[in-house]
Amino acid sequence: MKEYLKAEADIKDPDLISAIDELPLWSAPFGLKLLDIIEYKKNIRVLDIGCGMGFPLLELGQRLGDTCQLHGIDPWEEALDRARFKLQVYNIKNVKLVNIAAENLPFDDKYFDLIISNNGINNVQDIVQTMKECFRVSRPEAQMVFSLNTPDTMKEFYSIFQEVLQEEGLENEVREMESQIYSKRRPLNELIEITKNSGFKIVNLFEDTFTMKFADGSAMLNHCLIKYWFMDGWKKILNESNMNEVFENVEEKLNQQSDSQGYFTLTIPFVTFDCRRTA
């Protein structure tokens, strides 16, 4: 009997329940666009840079099927443990996970037919070296598809944050904020240049955006995405002595803006590259 004919969903199985609640809302828009652009073929090798907890790697592994081999890499071991759990629950056998950084890939030259990265390449320590490694391990004419959010991400928050910093006379902190944005979200023209200089031809470039709406600024600041993934970076810009005062002022201005328009919006622009390795 076919394996899929044997499958039954035990809705009382806590592992199954845990695994199906798997997709972070933040990752979804980037990943869905990436999944649309990929060329689906049999008998290919795939590399996911910064696979994290497994999206879209595990989804892609299932869509490509057992003739394909997929490798996901990430330096975050705990996230890979979560991905391994999902692999076991879903009985996905064509995906392997490696705990390693992207700047030094443990794969042979010209090994992969497809390289993907869902908002991961912008988080590496050295994007230029990472792209060089992607070129080295990709076969001639291999496809590379990667998505990332751009410097105007959450501009509604950053404009108010900058305004408060300037009102407090914290010009060094303003420069630190700008440096922090640059380190995670390079300008599009730089990304294009890095990609081309690494040996990839850009076939298509897709610019998109999505928004996140909140009842007010307080709700936004208390959202888990903000508290756990953005707040730490914002706090590092400040000293303990002024942190609370600055954020009290930021929150007040955010709420004032929310009151005037009825809600608070964060805009997240992102770009998806569709590339081919040159010969």
C-alpha positions, -999 to 999 in steps of 0.1 A, spaced: 0 0 0 12 35 -8 26 54 22 2 82 18 -27 58 19 -16 46 53 -15 81 68 -42 91 93 -45 123 113 -48 115 150 -62 148 162 -55 138 198 -18 133 192 0 162 209 30 160 186 8 164 155 -11 193 171 23 209 180 37 204 145 8 217 124 9 250 143 41 258 126 41 289 103 51 322 118 30 350 103 61 371 97 77 344 75 46 336 54 45 365 29 82 362 20 80 324 18 48 322 -3 63 345 -29 95 324 -29 75 292 -34 57 307 -64 90 316 -81 108 283 -77 111 261 -108 98 227 -97 118 198 -111 125 162 -103 159 149 -93 174 181 -81 195 191 -50 183 221 -30 200 242 -4 181 265 21 202 292 36 189 301 71 162 274 73 154 281 109 124 260 121 117 247 87 97 271 66 96 270 36 121 241 35 98 214 47 70 226 25 93 226 -5 106 191 4 70 178 2 62 196 -30 94 184 -48 90 148 -37 114 119 -30 134 122 -61 149 154 -48 174 160 -19 172 191 2 196 205 28 188 232 53 215 251 71 213 274 101 236 283 130 206 283 154 207 247 168 175 250 188 155 260 157 169 230 138 158 208 167 123 221 161 126 214 123 138 179 131 107 173 152 85 183 123 104 161 99 98 132 122 61 140 127 55 144 90 77 115 80 97 137 55 127 118 44 143 139 17 154 168 39 187 170 59 196 197 84 231 210 92 240 233 121 265 257 103 269 293 92 264 302 55 299 317 51 316 283 50 294 257 34 304 220 38 294 210 3 313 202 -29 316 227 -57 287 228 -82 266 206 -60 231 222 -59 205 229 -87 185 253 -65 194 276 -36 167 294 -16 167 317 14 136 331 30 146 363 47 178 346 58 207 360 37 202 394 52 209 379 87 243 364 79 275 379 93 291 384 59 267 386 30 294 390 3 312 358 15 278 340 17 270 349 -19 304 337 -30 298 304 -13 264 301 -29 280 306 -63 307 279 -55 282 252 -45 257 259 -73 258 242 -107 260 262 -139 225 276 -146 213 267 -111 184 288 -98 188 309 -67 157 325 -51 159 346 -20 136 371 -3 144 398 22 128 429 37 141 463 27 154 494 46 119 510 48 106 482 69 85 495 97 92 531 87 62 542 107 79 532 139 114 543 129 103 578 120 88 583 155 118 566 172 141 589 154 120 619 162 121 611 200 159 605 199 165 638 182 142 656 207 163 641 235 195 653 218 206 617 211 223 622 177 248 594 183 219 570 189 202 581 157 234 572 138 235 539 157 199 532 147 207 539 110 238 516 112 217 489 127 191 491 99 219 490 73 235 459 89 203 439 85 186 455 55 210 466 27 198 490 1 184 473 -30 211 487 -53 238 472 -31 221 438 -30 219 438 -68 256 447 -71 266 420 -46 245 394 -64 259 402 -98 295 404 -86 291 370 -70 284 355 -105 246 354 -106 224 368 -133 192 384 -120 164 371 -141 136 388 -122 132 411 -93 98 412 -75 91 441 -51 61 435 -27 48 448 6 25 438 33 11 456 64 5 448 100 -23 467 118 -26 472 155 -52 489 177 -26 513 190 12 517 196 10 499 229 -4 468 213 23 469 187 51 472 212 37 443 232 33 420 202 56 389 205 72 396 171 83 431 183 92 421 219 113 391 210 128 399 176 131 436 172 131 452 207 165 438 217 181 457 188 163 489 197 173 486 233 209 482 224 209 517 209 201 532 243 216 533 278 198 519 308 196 555 321 175 568 293 158 536 279 126 538 298 121 575 292 127 572 255 103 544 251 76 561 272 79 590 247 79 567 217 48 548 230 30 581 237 36 594 201 27 560 186 -6 561 205 -12 597 195 -8 587 158 -31 557 164 -58 580 179 -57 603 149 -60 575 122 -79 549 143 -52 523 144 -14 519 139 2 503 108 36 489 102 45 486 65 69 458 55 83 461 20 103 432 7 120 420 -25 125 386 -40 154 378 -63 151 352 -90 187 345 -102 207 320 -123 243 311 -118 264 320 -147 285 293 -164 
